[in-house]
Amino acid sequence: MRKVDMLSAKEVEKAKPLEKPCKLMYGEGLYLYVTPAGGKFWRLKYRRPDDKEDTLSLGRLHILC
């Protein structure tokens, strides 16, 4: 398994939307998905028992000020 530097809270907060959706890797299959409209969602990429890849959406990121 490859080593990924974990995102800090400031990096997550400052993630800006781009023209296309982007993924900011957190580690172990978990990533922050940023949409062009500015939505931020936690997603988990995993492998099912039948050896197919799948993605689980864990929820929307709400940043409180």
C-alpha positions in Angstrom: 0.0 0.0 0.0 1.4 3.4 -0.9 1.9 6.1 1.7 -0.2 9.2 1.4 0.2 12.4 3.5 -3.0 13.0 5.4 -4.9 16.2 4.8 -4.9 18.8 7.6 -8.1 20.6 8.7 -6.8 23.8 7.0 -6.2 22.0 3.7 -9.7 20.6 3.8 -11.2 24.0 4.6 -9.2 25.8 1.9 -9.9 23.3 -0.9 -11.2 25.3 -3.8 -13.5 24.0 -6.6 -11.9 23.6 -10.1 -13.5 23.2 -13.5 -13.7 19.4 -13.0 -14.3 17.4 -9.8 -11.2 16.6 -7.9 -10.1 14.1 -5.2 -7.9 15.1 -2.3 -6.5 11.8 -0.9 -6.5 11.3 2.9 -5.3 7.7 3.0 -6.4 4.1 3.1 -9.0 4.8 0.4 -10.6 7.8 2.0 -10.7 11.0 0.1 -12.4 14.4 -0.1 -14.3 14.9 -3.3 -14.6 18.5 -4.3 -17.3 19.4 -7.0 -17.1 22.3 -9.4 -20.0 23.9 -7.6 -18.0 23.9 -4.3 -19.5 20.9 -2.6 -17.2 18.8 -0.5 -17.9 15.1 0.2 -16.1 12.4 2.1 -15.9 9.2 0.0 -14.3 5.8 0.7 -13.0 3.6 -2.2 -13.0 -0.1 -1.2 -12.9 -3.6 -2.7 -16.0 -5.8 -2.3 -15.7 -9.6 -1.5 -16.3 -10.4 -5.2 -13.1 -8.4 -5.9 -14.8 -5.4 -7.6 -14.0 -1.8 -6.6 -16.8 0.3 -5.2 -17.2 3.7 -3.6 -19.1 4.6 -0.4 -20.2 8.2 0.1 -19.9 9.0 3.8 -21.4 12.5 3.9 -21.1 16.1 3.1 -18.5 18.3 4.8 -20.0 21.2 6.7 -17.6 23.8 7.8 -18.8 25.9 10.7 -17.4 29.4 11.2 
